[in-house]
Amino acid sequence: MSSTVPVAYGPGAGPGPYTPAQTRIIEAALDLFAEHGVGGTSLQMIADAIGVTKAAVYHQFKTKEEIVVAAAGAELARVETAIEAAEAEPTPARARDLLVTRIVDLAVERRRMESTLLGDPVIVRFFAHHEPFRQVMGRLYRILMGDARGSDARVPAAMLTAAIGGAVMHPLVADLDDETLRSQLLHLARRFLDLPD
């Protein structure tokens, strides 16, 4: 684990790194959110997970909502890193292929958290009203859609991202190891986008 989460999006704040202590709290919170949901995770549970007092957690973050925002921002930063790498590719096809590869990697790596990130009302509400999230997703969809902007491009792009997110948390694949799931998702995503496998 790195010593800082590279980008964080707080209410009214710009991007900025977190301290190692804050990063430990964010990582522990993400694990607990995946297991218990945001509503079912207390500050005491987060403190217990990293072996500190609740007061030590309060010293780093004033409220649980700040931790939720930081955790959501940390996940968004991972997506933004993938987008930046794709945007640096020389052709649209290579950009799409790299982006799909990175999205699949992230979805599989974070598969336990996917249902929380996609379904927890606190995080859904945060992302719905968070301008940096909309900007990042706009960049992601521009890469996936290329120059096309009509429904012929938007529907497949939405379907692909929803399918990847839905597939990693589907009960039918719960027993698959990460590499098998990754390989199958990447193969299907490339076929869907008509990219070489």
N, C-alpha and C positions, 0 to 999 in steps of 0.2 A: 504494500500500500504506500502511496506517495505521502509526503509530509504535508501537502496542502491539496485541497480540492481546487483546481485551477480557476474556476469561475463560479461565482455565487451571485444570485439575484435576490436581493432583499427588497422589502417594500420601500420604494423611493430611493434605493441605493443603486449605484452602478456595479459592474462586475468587480470582484476583488477576491484575493485569496483568503482562505481561512487558516487559522493557526493549527498546529498539530493537535492540540487539545480539542478544538472545535471539530476538526476532521474526524477524530475518534468518536465524538458524540454523533455526528452526522451518519457515519458508517454503522454505528450501533443502532441508531434510530431507523435507518433503512431496513436493516435485518428484522427489527422488531415490528416495523410497519408491515413488512411482508408476511409475518407470522400472525399478527394480531389486528392489523388495520391501524389507522391513525387513531381512531376513537378508542381502541382497546389498548393503546400503548400509553403508559404514564411516564412522567419524568423520573419517578423512582425506578421503574423498570429499565430505563435508559442508563441511569446511574449505576444500578446493579450490574448491568451488562458489561460496563467498562471498569467496575471496581472502584467507584468514587462515590462521594455523598451527593445527595440531591442538591445541596448548596453549591457544590463544585460545578454541577451542570448549570445552575442558575447564574453562576459567575460568568459562564461563557455565553449563554443565551438567556434573555430575560423571560421568555415565555415558550411554551410548547409550540405555539404558532410560528415563532422564529425558527425553531428547529425544523418544522414541516417545510417552511419556505426554503430553508437552506438545503434540506434533503432534496426537494423538488428541483432546486436550482443546480445541485450537483449532478442530478440525472440529466437535466437539460444540457449542462456543460459537456457531458459525454457525447450527446447527439451533435452538439455544435462542433466538437472536435472532428467527428466523422464528416460533417458537411464541409468543413474547411479543407480537409484532405481531398475530398471529392472535387471541390472548386478549383484546386490546384492542378487537376489533371488536364492534359492538353486537348482531349476531345470529349464531346458529350457522352459518347458510348462508354469510354473509360471512366468518366465521372459517375455515370449511373451504376456501372459495375462495382466500382469501389464503394460507393455509398450503400448499395444493397448489401454488399459483403459486410460492411461495418455495422449496418442496422441489424442484420441477422446475428452477427457476433454479439452485439449488445443485448439483443432480445434473449438469446440463449444464455449468455452469461448472467443476466439478471432475471431469469425465468421465474424464480420464486417471487420476485417483486412485481412482476408484470401485472398481475391481477390488482394489486394495490394501486400501482401507478395509473392503470386504466380505469379502475372502478371506485377507488375510495373517494367519497364525496368531498372531503376537505381538499385533496390534491386536485381533483377534477375542477373544483371551484377556483382554486389558485391558478391553474393553467388557463382557465376560461377567461380570466380577467388580467392576465399577465402579458403585457405587450412584448417583452423579449421572447416569450414562448411563441407568440404568433409570428414574429419576425423569423425566428429559427425555422419554424415549420414552413413558412413561405419559401425560404431558401431551399429546404429539403424538397418540397414539391416542384420547385422550378427545375431542379436537377432531374428529378424523375420524369417530368413532363416534357422537358426540352423546350422547343419553341411553341409547341401546341398549347392552347389555352382553353379549348372548348370542352364539352362534356366527354368527348371521345378520349381526351387526355386525363381529365380530372377524375372520372369514375375509376379507370384502371389504377391510377396512382393511389387513390383512397382505398380501393379494394386490396391492393398489394400490402400497404402498411397495416391495414386492419387484419389481414390474413396472417401476417407475420406475428403481430402481437397476440392474436387469438390462438394461433397454433401452438405457441410455446407454453401456454397455460391450459391447453385442452387435456382432459383426462385420458384421451386415447394415446397421448405421447408422454404421459407422466413417467412411465418406466423406461423411456429411451435415454441412453447416455447422451451427454451434450454433443459429442462429435457426430454421432449418427443423426441427431436432430438438426444440427448445423448443416451437415452435408445435404440432407434432403431438402431443407428450406432453401438453401442457396441454389440448388439445382432447379427447384420449382420457380423460384423468383426470377432466375435468369431466363427460363423458358417463357415465363409470363411477359418479360420485357424484351424478348427476342434478342437476348445477349448470348454470346458464345459461352458454352459450359466448360 
